[in-house]
Amino acid sequence: MKEETRGIIEKAIGEFRFDASNIKKIQEITPLQNVEEFLLGFALGYILRYSELLVLIESLEKNQFARNDAKDIRAIIYRRLPEIRMHIVKTLNK
């Protein structure tokens, strides 16, 4: 994975935000047992898909697919997981 792509993924994780007011709308449709866990799953899914799309576009541009890219994406996300969870908790406690 190019360093530039890695940097974009890192930046996206650091800048990821969600509108906490949407939680009320979601809970009207389906009650959530654990809002923090729900949001963590949402955030991880969003970041993973964004990153995979970014790498796919990069792969198409250079006309090759690097098999290690998916592993690299997950390593970045797993390393930043505590930060993502902390952001969710802070947002929920506002």
C-alpha positions in Angstrom: 0.0 0.0 0.0 1.3 3.4 -0.9 2.2 5.7 2.0 -0.1 8.3 0.6 -3.0 5.9 0.8 -2.0 4.8 4.3 -2.0 8.5 5.3 -5.5 9.1 3.8 -6.8 6.1 5.8 -5.2 7.4 9.0 -6.6 10.9 8.4 -10.1 9.4 7.7 -10.0 7.6 11.0 -9.0 10.7 12.9 -11.7 12.8 11.3 -14.5 10.3 11.4 -17.6 11.8 12.9 -21.2 10.8 13.2 -24.4 12.7 14.1 -25.4 11.4 17.5 -28.9 12.7 17.0 -29.4 9.9 14.5 -29.3 7.4 17.4 -32.7 8.6 18.6 -34.1 7.9 15.1 -32.6 4.5 15.0 -33.9 3.6 18.5 -37.4 4.6 17.4 -37.1 2.0 14.7 -35.4 -0.7 16.7 -34.4 -0.5 20.4 -30.6 -0.8 20.9 -29.3 -2.8 23.9 -25.9 -1.2 23.8 -25.6 2.1 21.9 -21.8 2.2 22.3 -21.3 -1.3 20.8 -23.7 -0.5 18.0 -21.8 2.7 17.1 -18.5 1.0 17.3 -19.7 -1.6 14.8 -21.0 1.1 12.6 -17.8 3.1 12.7 -15.6 0.1 12.0 -17.8 -1.0 9.1 -17.7 2.5 7.6 -14.0 2.9 8.0 -13.3 -0.5 6.6 -15.4 0.0 3.5 -14.0 3.5 2.9 -10.5 2.1 3.2 -11.2 -0.9 0.9 -12.7 1.4 -1.7 -9.7 3.7 -1.6 -7.3 0.8 -2.0 -9.4 -0.7 -4.8 -9.3 2.6 -6.7 -5.5 2.8 -6.2 -5.2 -0.8 -7.4 -7.2 -0.1 -10.6 -5.1 2.9 -11.3 -1.9 0.9 -11.2 -3.6 -2.1 -12.8 -2.8 -4.5 -10.0 -4.2 -5.7 -6.7 -1.9 -6.1 -3.7 -3.2 -8.9 -1.5 -1.6 -7.5 1.5 -3.6 -4.3 1.3 -6.6 -5.8 3.1 -4.3 -7.0 5.9 -2.7 -3.5 6.1 -6.1 -1.8 6.3 -7.3 -4.0 9.2 -3.9 -3.5 11.0 -4.4 0.3 10.8 -8.0 0.0 12.1 -7.2 -2.4 14.9 -4.3 -0.2 16.0 -6.7 2.8 16.1 -9.6 1.0 17.7 -9.1 2.4 21.2 -9.2 5.9 19.8 -12.3 5.2 17.8 -14.1 3.8 20.9 -13.0 6.8 23.0 -14.4 9.2 20.4 -17.7 7.3 20.5 -17.9 7.4 24.3 -17.1 11.1 24.3 -19.8 11.8 21.8 -22.4 9.8 23.6 -21.6 11.6 26.9 -22.0 15.1 25.6 
